[in-house]
Amino acid sequence: MFVDIAKIRVKAGDGGNGAVTFHREKYVAAGGPDGGDGGRGGNVIFQVDTNLSTLVDFKFKKRYIAPSGQNGSGSRCYGKKGEDLLIKVPMGTLVREAESGRLLADMSDFEPKVIAKGGKGGWGNSHFATPTRQIPRFAKPGLPGEEFELILELKLLADVGLCGFPNVGKSTLLSMVSSAKPKIANYHFTTLSPILGVVRVGEGSSFVMADIPGLIEGAAEGVGLGHEFLRHIERCRLIVHVVDVSGVEGRDPKEDFEAINRELQGFSEELSKLRQIVAMNKTDIATGEQVEEFRQFITGHGYACFEVSAATGKGLQELMNAVWQELLTLPPIKQYEPDPAPMVDPGSLSGRRFEVKVEDGVYFVDAPWLSQVLGSVNMDDYESLQYFQRVLRDSGIIDRLIELGIKDGDTVSILDFEFDYVS
């Protein structure tokens, strides 16, 4: 079963809670607080596995949860951090946030990508001991891990995409120029899923070609099978448009060529602008007049075209050499840049809950929703800092700090990030 789109939910592990404990040892009086910190929750990490070629596994398992961090314990012992959860996906998988459509990662290389970060562990009571508060009976809870509903979309990584109507000889062509073995028969929609093949054109020179299931008119609107796989052509650098010039099935090759290009344009304007080379197939059973008439039609549109017969192998080497030379002039396979995390609108922050505590001259702000803001702020950038200050002001945190008597130079701590207050 070929599955190239799936929806799942992932949740990173929660941070462990800090411990409230006190040192107890014979002959040691008033040992003091020794509560350890909670462990960090496990991350959810995606990694490419070249042994996978479909998202079918995600049709049966929909929820993935990373382990939480353990709670802290006495003797300043930290809780064990939660193990990261590794999710393996095929090369070329796009990971999107379902609610917003934001692209989180393009799995087009072997570098692991952290999709959901585990929550930080809470501080134990040993952090809060001071000369004036020697027996703190409180600790910080761990922060929750990130949770997302994700859309996984597989877009094959192929240099060249074979497109055309069903039964024009795409699968036969691929089987003749590569070691791929697609199922081939004399009926429509033989190819039910995209098939990749590696074409070697010389020592150390090769490219990947994808056989995309045949398109028919209306494919961009969802007619037929091919529309389900148009997304796989989007990454291709070049299209080889295969046309049956013999007309043995009663179709006009000119109309076929124009119809396929209309479907490409209907699906994506960018897709319609990809370079194309036209393979005039089945020339072994076409008349010389049919071949010449179609050649003039194609060259009149500005496309390069080649006479081939996928069944006999005629002209295939010349076609592959031309494809390789064209690829040398084109940019590499398209990779998508992840979308930046959305900035929180300061105007929407009124009413957000927060709590401010003053302990030994340090102002602790408890507002878990600020973790998203801190994750998007570059503290070395002036405009980013201004945005952060605006969030604190519009949410009412600055007003609360002023009410509690904060002065310039006092320390403010937000989710373990500390800075000096400046009015």
MISEDREN-374158 format. One record per residue (C-alpha): residue number from 1; residue in three letters; x, y, z. Coordinates in nm, 4 decimals. Layout:
N
{rec NUM ALA {X Y Z}}
...
This chain:
423
{rec 1 MET {0.0000 0.0000 0.0000}}
{rec 2 PHE {0.1440 0.3367 -0.1043}}
{rec 3 VAL {0.0469 0.6139 0.1388}}
{rec 4 ASP {0.1916 0.9618 0.0899}}
{rec 5 ILE {-0.0101 1.1686 0.3377}}
{rec 6 ALA {-0.0986 1.1028 0.7023}}
{rec 7 LYS {-0.2119 1.2873 1.0146}}
{rec 8 ILE {-0.0644 1.2096 1.3558}}
{rec 9 ARG {-0.0341 1.3694 1.6999}}
{rec 10 VAL {0.2968 1.3964 1.8842}}
{rec 11 LYS {0.3696 1.5073 2.2393}}
{rec 12 ALA {0.7069 1.5678 2.3959}}
{rec 13 GLY {0.7649 1.4552 2.7533}}
{rec 14 ASP {0.6798 1.6782 3.0485}}
{rec 15 GLY {0.9575 1.7979 3.2741}}
{rec 16 GLY {0.9890 1.6289 3.6121}}
{rec 17 ASN {0.8987 1.8189 3.9290}}
{rec 18 GLY {1.1600 1.9599 4.1623}}
{rec 19 ALA {1.1872 1.7895 4.5026}}
{rec 20 VAL {1.1212 1.9362 4.8478}}
{rec 21 THR {1.3558 1.7467 5.0774}}
{rec 22 PHE {1.5964 1.8238 5.3629}}
{rec 23 HIS {1.9303 1.6684 5.4418}}
{rec 24 ARG {1.9193 1.4175 5.7266}}
{rec 25 GLU {2.2407 1.2669 5.8578}}
{rec 26 LYS {2.3587 1.1502 6.1971}}
{rec 27 TYR {2.5629 1.4122 6.3787}}
{rec 28 VAL {2.4693 1.6739 6.1152}}
{rec 29 ALA {2.2240 1.9215 6.2586}}
{rec 30 ALA {2.0005 2.1298 6.0321}}
{rec 31 GLY {2.1405 1.9857 5.7107}}
{rec 32 GLY {1.9276 2.2213 5.5096}}
{rec 33 PRO {1.7302 2.1814 5.1860}}
{rec 34 ASP {1.8737 1.9378 4.9334}}
{rec 35 GLY {1.5882 1.8825 4.6865}}
{rec 36 GLY {1.7128 1.8036 4.3358}}
{rec 37 ASP {1.5778 1.9300 4.0032}}
{rec 38 GLY {1.3377 1.7354 3.7844}}
{rec 39 GLY {1.4630 1.5860 3.4597}}
{rec 40 ARG {1.3888 1.7323 3.1184}}
{rec 41 GLY {1.1143 1.5634 2.9177}}
{rec 42 GLY {1.2095 1.3700 2.6055}}
{rec 43 ASN {1.2006 1.5421 2.2668}}
{rec 44 VAL {1.0126 1.4105 1.9642}}
{rec 45 ILE {1.2707 1.3783 1.6865}}
{rec 46 PHE {1.2144 1.2908 1.3204}}
{rec 47 GLN {1.4830 1.1174 1.1174}}
{rec 48 VAL {1.5045 0.9878 0.7616}}
{rec 49 ASP {1.5164 0.6121 0.7032}}
{rec 50 THR {1.6098 0.5113 0.3483}}
{rec 51 ASN {1.4432 0.1722 0.4016}}
{rec 52 LEU {1.1036 0.3443 0.4073}}
{rec 53 SER {0.9259 0.4572 0.0910}}
{rec 54 THR {0.5732 0.5230 0.2164}}
{rec 55 LEU {0.3871 0.6654 0.5166}}
{rec 56 VAL {0.1717 0.3565 0.5572}}
{rec 57 ASP {0.2909 0.2926 0.9159}}
{rec 58 PHE {0.1293 0.6195 1.0255}}
{rec 59 LYS {-0.2109 0.4955 0.9088}}
{rec 60 PHE {-0.2156 0.2446 1.1932}}
{rec 61 LYS {-0.0469 0.4382 1.4735}}
{rec 62 LYS {-0.1682 0.7939 1.5215}}
{rec 63 ARG {-0.0270 0.9072 1.8565}}
{rec 64 TYR {0.3361 0.9318 1.9631}}
{rec 65 ILE {0.4329 1.0373 2.3182}}
{rec 66 ALA {0.7866 1.0845 2.4452}}
{rec 67 PRO {0.8674 0.9826 2.8051}}
{rec 68 SER {0.8515 1.2497 3.0744}}
{rec 69 GLY {1.1454 1.3418 3.2943}}
{rec 70 GLN {1.1641 1.1892 3.6424}}
{rec 71 ASN {1.1076 1.3968 3.9524}}
{rec 72 GLY {1.4026 1.5221 4.1535}}
{rec 73 SER {1.4937 1.3557 4.4817}}
{rec 74 GLY {1.6913 1.4186 4.7983}}
{rec 75 SER {2.0667 1.4744 4.8283}}
{rec 76 ARG {2.0415 1.7137 4.5313}}
{rec 77 CYS {1.9845 1.4224 4.2968}}
{rec 78 TYR {1.8504 1.5301 3.9601}}
{rec 79 GLY {1.5677 1.3352 3.8039}}
{rec 80 LYS {1.6595 1.1295 3.4993}}
{rec 81 LYS {1.5725 1.3032 3.1731}}
{rec 82 GLY {1.3149 1.1410 2.9508}}
{rec 83 GLU {1.4467 0.9517 2.6503}}
{rec 84 ASP {1.3958 1.1177 2.3141}}
{rec 85 LEU {1.1352 0.9559 2.0901}}
{rec 86 LEU {1.2747 0.8878 1.7421}}
{rec 87 ILE {1.0222 0.8718 1.4582}}
{rec 88 LYS {1.1546 0.7449 1.1237}}
{rec 89 VAL {1.0094 0.8736 0.7964}}
{rec 90 PRO {1.0893 0.8320 0.4257}}
{rec 91 MET {1.3259 1.0735 0.2537}}
{rec 92 GLY {1.1321 1.3754 0.1237}}
{rec 93 THR {0.8662 1.3910 0.3976}}
{rec 94 LEU {0.7296 1.7357 0.4831}}
{rec 95 VAL {0.6175 1.7842 0.8442}}
{rec 96 ARG {0.3468 2.0476 0.8924}}
{rec 97 GLU {0.1479 2.1694 1.1896}}
{rec 98 ALA {-0.2092 2.0662 1.1095}}
{rec 99 GLU {-0.3846 2.3651 1.2640}}
{rec 100 SER {-0.1814 2.6432 1.1024}}
{rec 101 GLY {-0.0240 2.4635 0.8060}}
{rec 102 ARG {0.3181 2.5897 0.9203}}
{rec 103 LEU {0.6065 2.3839 0.7815}}
{rec 104 LEU {0.8128 2.2498 1.0709}}
{rec 105 ALA {1.0666 2.0420 0.8778}}
{rec 106 ASP {1.1594 1.9144 0.5335}}
{rec 107 MET {1.3099 1.5703 0.5820}}
{rec 108 SER {1.5331 1.5820 0.2754}}
{rec 109 ASP {1.8624 1.5006 0.4436}}
{rec 110 PHE {1.9875 1.2726 0.7193}}
{rec 111 GLU {2.0034 1.5374 0.9921}}
{rec 112 PRO {1.7576 1.4614 1.2757}}
{rec 113 LYS {1.4973 1.7345 1.3335}}
{rec 114 VAL {1.3492 1.8140 1.6755}}
{rec 115 ILE {0.9771 1.8643 1.6124}}
{rec 116 ALA {0.8456 1.8885 1.9705}}
{rec 117 LYS {1.0694 1.9945 2.2591}}
{rec 118 GLY {1.0468 1.8321 2.5994}}
{rec 119 GLY {0.9504 2.0442 2.8991}}
{rec 120 LYS {1.2171 2.1732 3.1354}}
{rec 121 GLY {1.2487 2.0098 3.4723}}
{rec 122 GLY {1.1416 2.2081 3.7769}}
{rec 123 TRP {1.3871 2.3410 4.0349}}
{rec 124 GLY {1.4210 2.1642 4.3671}}
{rec 125 ASN {1.3974 2.3557 4.6944}}
{rec 126 SER {1.7786 2.3711 4.7232}}
{rec 127 HIS {1.7691 2.6555 4.4689}}
{rec 128 PHE {1.5576 2.8724 4.6973}}
{rec 129 ALA {1.7647 2.8592 5.0163}}
{rec 130 THR {1.8872 3.2021 5.1325}}
{rec 131 PRO {2.0290 3.3406 5.4574}}
{rec 132 THR {1.6825 3.4694 5.5469}}
{rec 133 ARG {1.4847 3.1688 5.4161}}
{rec 134 GLN {1.6749 2.8655 5.5295}}
{rec 135 ILE {1.3976 2.6053 5.5072}}
{rec 136 PRO {1.2096 2.6614 5.1772}}
{rec 137 ARG {0.9202 2.4197 5.1629}}
{rec 138 PHE {0.8412 2.4665 4.7963}}
{rec 139 ALA {0.9841 2.3706 4.4588}}
{rec 140 LYS {0.9000 2.4354 4.0932}}
{rec 141 PRO {0.6933 2.1910 3.8893}}
{rec 142 GLY {0.8208 2.0759 3.5533}}
{rec 143 LEU {0.6980 2.2469 3.2370}}
{rec 144 PRO {0.4761 2.0568 2.9921}}
{rec 145 GLY {0.6264 1.9289 2.6687}}
{rec 146 GLU {0.5169 2.0655 2.3321}}
{rec 147 GLU {0.2259 1.8915 2.1616}}
{rec 148 PHE {0.1284 1.9120 1.7943}}
{rec 149 GLU {-0.1130 1.7572 1.5519}}
{rec 150 LEU {0.0930 1.7023 1.2382}}
{rec 151 ILE {0.0313 1.6465 0.8698}}
{rec 152 LEU {0.2985 1.4302 0.7077}}
{rec 153 GLU {0.3251 1.4703 0.3312}}
{rec 154 LEU {0.5661 1.2697 0.1191}}
{rec 155 LYS {0.7131 1.4456 -0.1847}}
{rec 156 LEU {0.9594 1.2208 -0.3609}}
{rec 157 LEU {1.3149 1.3397 -0.4172}}
{rec 158 ALA {1.3635 1.2823 -0.7886}}
{rec 159 ASP {1.5609 1.4814 -1.0433}}
{rec 160 VAL {1.3308 1.3894 -1.3312}}
{rec 161 GLY {0.9590 1.3193 -1.3391}}
{rec 162 LEU {0.7967 1.1172 -1.6180}}
{rec 163 CYS {0.4517 1.2514 -1.6933}}
{rec 164 GLY {0.1925 1.1803 -1.9572}}
{rec 165 PHE {-0.1375 1.0052 -2.0184}}
{rec 166 PRO {-0.1867 0.6456 -1.9013}}
{rec 167 ASN {-0.0436 0.3728 -2.1231}}
{rec 168 VAL {0.1951 0.5998 -2.3177}}
{rec 169 GLY {0.4968 0.3914 -2.2113}}
{rec 170 LYS {0.6362 0.5695 -1.9042}}
{rec 171 SER {0.6826 0.2510 -1.7008}}
{rec 172 THR {0.8426 0.0698 -1.9947}}
{rec 173 LEU {1.0796 0.3617 -2.0495}}
{rec 174 LEU {1.1846 0.3644 -1.6831}}
{rec 175 SER {1.2406 -0.0111 -1.6815}}
{rec 176 MET {1.4628 0.0163 -1.9906}}
{rec 177 VAL {1.6914 0.2939 -1.8621}}
{rec 178 SER {1.7171 0.1894 -1.4952}}
{rec 179 SER {1.6998 -0.1154 -1.2733}}
{rec 180 ALA {1.3462 -0.0268 -1.1601}}
{rec 181 LYS {1.0894 -0.2987 -1.2241}}
{rec 182 PRO {0.7441 -0.1368 -1.2409}}
{rec 183 LYS {0.4456 -0.3541 -1.3202}}
{rec 184 ILE {0.3748 -0.3198 -1.6920}}
{rec 185 ALA {0.0603 -0.4216 -1.8792}}
{rec 186 ASN {-0.1506 -0.3011 -2.1682}}
{rec 187 TYR {-0.4222 -0.1252 -1.9703}}
{rec 188 HIS {-0.4742 0.2086 -1.8044}}
{rec 189 PHE {-0.3493 0.2911 -1.4550}}
{rec 190 THR {-0.1019 0.0043 -1.4430}}
{rec 191 THR {0.1160 0.2250 -1.2216}}
{rec 192 LEU {-0.0736 0.2748 -0.8970}}
{rec 193 SER {0.2073 0.4525 -0.7103}}
{rec 194 PRO {0.5181 0.6540 -0.8037}}
{rec 195 ILE {0.8244 0.4410 -0.8753}}
{rec 196 LEU {1.1838 0.5607 -0.8568}}
{rec 197 GLY {1.4731 0.4431 -1.0695}}
{rec 198 VAL {1.8393 0.5455 -1.0836}}
{rec 199 VAL {1.9634 0.6201 -1.4363}}
{rec 200 ARG {2.3395 0.5915 -1.4902}}
{rec 201 VAL {2.4826 0.7883 -1.7807}}
{rec 202 GLY {2.8534 0.7338 -1.7177}}
{rec 203 GLU {3.1179 0.6692 -1.4553}}
{rec 204 GLY {3.0065 0.8557 -1.1434}}
{rec 205 SER {2.7171 1.0241 -1.3257}}
{rec 206 SER {2.3577 0.9343 -1.2456}}
{rec 207 PHE {2.0208 1.0848 -1.1662}}
{rec 208 VAL {1.6916 0.9726 -1.0141}}
{rec 209 MET {1.3848 0.9407 -1.2333}}
{rec 210 ALA {1.0283 0.8974 -1.1066}}
{rec 211 ASP {0.7466 0.7273 -1.2955}}
{rec 212 ILE {0.4339 0.9211 -1.1939}}
{rec 213 PRO {0.0955 0.7464 -1.2492}}
{rec 214 GLY {-0.0704 0.8647 -1.5702}}
{rec 215 LEU {-0.2732 1.1845 -1.5714}}
{rec 216 ILE {-0.6052 1.2376 -1.7435}}
{rec 217 GLU {-0.8034 1.5515 -1.8084}}
{rec 218 GLY {-0.9408 1.6944 -1.4841}}
{rec 219 ALA {-0.6606 1.5433 -1.2750}}
{rec 220 ALA {-0.5836 1.8770 -1.1076}}
{rec 221 GLU {-0.9464 1.8833 -0.9864}}
{rec 222 GLY {-0.9255 1.5273 -0.8542}}
{rec 223 VAL {-1.0246 1.3133 -1.1525}}
{rec 224 GLY {-0.8488 0.9797 -1.1954}}
{rec 225 LEU {-0.5491 0.8450 -1.0058}}
{rec 226 GLY {-0.2703 1.0740 -1.1207}}
{rec 227 HIS {-0.3926 1.3804 -0.9264}}
{rec 228 GLU {-0.3004 1.2058 -0.6016}}
{rec 229 PHE {0.0636 1.2025 -0.7071}}
{rec 230 LEU {0.1093 1.5423 -0.8721}}
{rec 231 ARG {0.2777 1.6583 -0.5500}}
{rec 232 HIS {0.5670 1.4248 -0.6265}}
{rec 233 ILE {0.6569 1.6185 -0.9420}}
{rec 234 GLU {0.6915 1.9450 -0.7469}}
{rec 235 ARG {1.0441 1.8678 -0.6319}}
{rec 236 CYS {1.1594 1.7522 -0.9753}}
{rec 237 ARG {1.4119 1.9623 -1.1601}}
{rec 238 LEU {1.3007 1.8492 -1.5046}}
{rec 239 ILE {0.9962 1.6878 -1.6638}}
{rec 240 VAL {1.0204 1.4292 -1.9389}}
{rec 241 HIS {0.6834 1.4481 -2.1098}}
{rec 242 VAL {0.6095 1.1113 -2.2720}}
{rec 243 VAL {0.3642 1.1209 -2.5636}}
{rec 244 ASP {0.2318 0.8319 -2.7749}}
{rec 245 VAL {0.2800 0.9705 -3.1278}}
{rec 246 SER {0.1343 0.6588 -3.2928}}
{rec 247 GLY {-0.2218 0.7361 -3.1863}}
{rec 248 VAL {-0.2957 0.3631 -3.1603}}
{rec 249 GLU {-0.5536 0.4269 -2.8875}}
{rec 250 GLY {-0.7411 0.6785 -3.0996}}
{rec 251 ARG {-0.6070 0.9902 -2.9224}}
{rec 252 ASP {-0.4481 1.2938 -3.0830}}
{rec 253 PRO {-0.0915 1.3360 -2.9469}}
{rec 254 LYS {-0.1127 1.7147 -2.9850}}
{rec 255 GLU {-0.4274 1.7298 -2.7738}}
{rec 256 ASP {-0.2694 1.4937 -2.5195}}
{rec 257 PHE {0.0374 1.7167 -2.4877}}
{rec 258 GLU {-0.1690 2.0316 -2.4336}}
{rec 259 ALA {-0.4082 1.8572 -2.1944}}
{rec 260 ILE {-0.1270 1.7368 -1.9667}}
{rec 261 ASN {0.0276 2.0837 -1.9543}}
{rec 262 ARG {-0.3106 2.2284 -1.8605}}
{rec 263 GLU {-0.3306 1.9828 -1.5706}}
{rec 264 LEU {0.0189 2.0765 -1.4522}}
{rec 265 GLN {-0.0729 2.4443 -1.4618}}
{rec 266 GLY {-0.4034 2.3782 -1.2877}}
{rec 267 PHE {-0.2239 2.2057 -1.0026}}
{rec 268 SER {0.0602 2.4560 -0.9619}}
{rec 269 GLU {0.1761 2.7567 -1.1621}}
{rec 270 GLU {0.5309 2.6803 -1.0530}}
{rec 271 LEU {0.4972 2.3214 -1.1743}}
{rec 272 SER {0.3931 2.4379 -1.5198}}
{rec 273 LYS {0.7146 2.6418 -1.5497}}
{rec 274 LEU {0.9490 2.3463 -1.5009}}
{rec 275 ARG {1.1763 2.2635 -1.7935}}
{rec 276 GLN {1.0392 1.9920 -2.0199}}
{rec 277 ILE {1.1881 1.7518 -2.2693}}
{rec 278 VAL {0.9391 1.5687 -2.4899}}
{rec 279 ALA {0.9843 1.1970 -2.5562}}
{rec 280 MET {0.7957 1.0983 -2.8735}}
{rec 281 ASN {0.7307 0.7361 -2.7862}}
{rec 282 LYS {0.6098 0.4384 -2.9903}}
{rec 283 THR {0.7815 0.5660 -3.3044}}
{rec 284 ASP {0.8379 0.2022 -3.4029}}
{rec 285 ILE {0.4654 0.1710 -3.4834}}
{rec 286 ALA {0.4051 0.5323 -3.5943}}
{rec 287 THR {0.4253 0.6559 -3.9524}}
{rec 288 GLY {0.6971 0.8964 -4.0610}}
{rec 289 GLU {0.4282 1.1558 -4.1318}}
{rec 290 GLN {0.2892 1.1287 -3.7761}}
{rec 291 VAL {0.6367 1.1695 -3.6231}}
{rec 292 GLU {0.7322 1.4671 -3.8396}}
{rec 293 GLU {0.4014 1.6451 -3.7868}}
{rec 294 PHE {0.4298 1.6126 -3.4096}}
{rec 295 ARG {0.7972 1.7154 -3.4139}}
{rec 296 GLN {0.7097 2.0413 -3.5887}}
{rec 297 PHE {0.4305 2.0995 -3.3386}}
{rec 298 ILE {0.6638 2.0525 -3.0385}}
{rec 299 THR {0.9565 2.2524 -3.1745}}
{rec 300 GLY {0.7105 2.5275 -3.2607}}
{rec 301 HIS {0.6333 2.5491 -2.8893}}
{rec 302 GLY {1.0046 2.5763 -2.8072}}
{rec 303 TYR {1.0577 2.2296 -2.6582}}
{rec 304 ALA {1.3350 1.9829 -2.7348}}
{rec 305 CYS {1.2014 1.6479 -2.8530}}
{rec 306 PHE {1.3434 1.3007 -2.9165}}
{rec 307 GLU {1.2181 1.0028 -3.1141}}
{rec 308 VAL {1.2151 0.6969 -2.8908}}
{rec 309 SER {1.0688 0.3513 -2.8652}}
{rec 310 ALA {1.0593 0.2339 -2.5047}}
{rec 311 ALA {0.9676 -0.1171 -2.6201}}
{rec 312 THR {1.2754 -0.1601 -2.8440}}
{rec 313 GLY {1.5168 0.0797 -2.6744}}
{rec 314 LYS {1.5473 0.3020 -2.9803}}
{rec 315 GLY {1.6682 0.6546 -2.8983}}
{rec 316 LEU {1.6682 0.6043 -2.5200}}
{rec 317 GLN {2.0419 0.6596 -2.4761}}
{rec 318 GLU {2.0276 0.9865 -2.6703}}
{rec 319 LEU {1.7309 1.0960 -2.4587}}
{rec 320 MET {1.9053 1.0150 -2.1300}}
{rec 321 ASN {2.2223 1.1975 -2.2415}}
{rec 322 ALA {2.0144 1.5056 -2.3231}}
{rec 323 VAL {1.8383 1.4822 -1.9864}}
{rec 324 TRP {2.1738 1.4651 -1.8068}}
{rec 325 GLN {2.3121 1.7664 -1.9940}}
{rec 326 GLU {1.9982 1.9617 -1.9093}}
{rec 327 LEU {2.0225 1.8673 -1.5408}}
{rec 328 LEU {2.3775 2.0037 -1.5287}}
{rec 329 THR {2.2354 2.3507 -1.5973}}
{rec 330 LEU {1.9575 2.3327 -1.3378}}
{rec 331 PRO {1.9607 2.4080 -0.9622}}
{rec 332 PRO {1.9559 2.1144 -0.7163}}
{rec 333 ILE {1.6388 1.9389 -0.6023}}
{rec 334 LYS {1.4088 2.1816 -0.4261}}
{rec 335 GLN {1.4130 2.1833 -0.0482}}
{rec 336 TYR {1.1625 2.3771 0.1592}}
{rec 337 GLU {1.2675 2.6124 0.4366}}
{rec 338 PRO {1.0756 2.5656 0.7641}}
{rec 339 ASP {0.8403 2.8503 0.8498}}
{rec 340 PRO {0.9440 3.0596 1.1500}}
{rec 341 ALA {0.7462 3.0221 1.4700}}
{rec 342 PRO {0.4569 3.2711 1.4690}}
{rec 343 MET {0.5064 3.5795 1.6814}}
{rec 344 VAL {0.2495 3.6272 1.9538}}
{rec 345 ASP {0.0323 3.9338 1.8926}}
{rec 346 PRO {0.0866 4.1554 2.1972}}
{rec 347 GLY {-0.2644 4.2949 2.1582}}
{rec 348 SER {-0.4115 3.9519 2.2245}}
{rec 349 LEU {-0.2317 3.9019 2.5565}}
{rec 350 SER {-0.4616 4.0908 2.7884}}
{rec 351 GLY {-0.6191 3.8473 3.0304}}
{rec 352 ARG {-0.3393 3.5895 3.0033}}
{rec 353 ARG {-0.2768 3.4430 3.3489}}
{rec 354 PHE {0.0562 3.4935 3.5220}}
{rec 355 GLU {0.1961 3.5095 3.8738}}
{rec 356 VAL {0.4838 3.7145 4.0115}}
{rec 357 LYS {0.6673 3.6235 4.3320}}
{rec 358 VAL {0.9468 3.8186 4.4998}}
{rec 359 GLU {1.2100 3.6034 4.6673}}
{rec 360 ASP {1.5313 3.7564 4.8031}}
{rec 361 GLY {1.5077 4.0506 4.5691}}
{rec 362 VAL {1.4470 3.8349 4.2606}}
{rec 363 TYR {1.1140 3.8735 4.0780}}
{rec 364 PHE {0.9998 3.5318 3.9543}}
{rec 365 VAL {0.7392 3.5458 3.6763}}
{rec 366 ASP {0.5348 3.2267 3.6339}}
{rec 367 ALA {0.3677 3.2363 3.2887}}
{rec 368 PRO {0.4047 2.9125 3.0878}}
{rec 369 TRP {0.2587 3.0762 2.7742}}
{rec 370 LEU {0.5722 3.2959 2.7603}}
{rec 371 SER {0.7811 2.9945 2.6537}}
{rec 372 GLN {0.6617 3.0436 2.2939}}
{rec 373 VAL {0.7611 3.4106 2.3070}}
{rec 374 LEU {1.1055 3.3370 2.4521}}
{rec 375 GLY {1.1633 3.0737 2.1843}}
{rec 376 SER {1.1101 3.3324 1.9091}}
{rec 377 VAL {1.3147 3.6160 2.0605}}
{rec 378 ASN {1.6764 3.6877 1.9686}}
{rec 379 MET {1.8204 3.8634 2.2725}}
{rec 380 ASP {2.1054 4.0045 2.0636}}
{rec 381 ASP {1.8679 4.1835 1.8275}}
{rec 382 TYR {1.7323 4.5274 1.9275}}
{rec 383 GLU {1.3986 4.4964 1.7438}}
{rec 384 SER {1.3446 4.1495 1.8887}}
{rec 385 LEU {1.4079 4.2827 2.2403}}
{rec 386 GLN {1.1593 4.5642 2.1785}}
{rec 387 TYR {0.9005 4.3036 2.0803}}
{rec 388 PHE {0.9706 4.1088 2.4015}}
{rec 389 GLN {0.9306 4.4236 2.6124}}
{rec 390 ARG {0.6051 4.5037 2.4355}}
{rec 391 VAL {0.4707 4.1562 2.5165}}
{rec 392 LEU {0.5573 4.2030 2.8854}}
{rec 393 ARG {0.3971 4.5456 2.8903}}
{rec 394 ASP {0.0756 4.4575 2.7039}}
{rec 395 SER {0.0215 4.1414 2.9075}}
{rec 396 GLY {0.0325 4.3426 3.2317}}
{rec 397 ILE {0.3509 4.1861 3.3664}}
{rec 398 ILE {0.5425 4.5156 3.3716}}
{rec 399 ASP {0.2576 4.6876 3.5616}}
{rec 400 ARG {0.2569 4.4063 3.8168}}
{rec 401 LEU {0.6343 4.4328 3.8649}}
{rec 402 ILE {0.5990 4.8061 3.9251}}
{rec 403 GLU {0.3189 4.7432 4.1770}}
{rec 404 LEU {0.5535 4.5116 4.3682}}
{rec 405 GLY {0.8163 4.7856 4.3846}}
{rec 406 ILE {1.0722 4.6726 4.1281}}
{rec 407 LYS {1.3634 4.9105 4.0686}}
{rec 408 ASP {1.6232 4.9495 3.7950}}
{rec 409 GLY {1.8887 4.6800 3.8277}}
{rec 410 ASP {1.6628 4.4296 4.0076}}
{rec 411 THR {1.6671 4.0758 3.8658}}
{rec 412 VAL {1.3668 3.9319 3.6822}}
{rec 413 SER {1.3463 3.5546 3.6201}}
{rec 414 ILE {1.1101 3.4176 3.3541}}
{rec 415 LEU {1.1223 3.0413 3.2898}}
{rec 416 ASP {1.4867 3.0304 3.4094}}
{rec 417 PHE {1.5786 3.3262 3.1842}}
{rec 418 GLU {1.7138 3.6065 3.4004}}
{rec 419 PHE {1.7705 3.9729 3.3117}}
{rec 420 ASP {1.8113 4.3077 3.4877}}
{rec 421 TYR {1.5059 4.5303 3.4932}}
{rec 422 VAL {1.5401 4.8677 3.3167}}
{rec 423 SER {1.2505 5.1118 3.3285}}
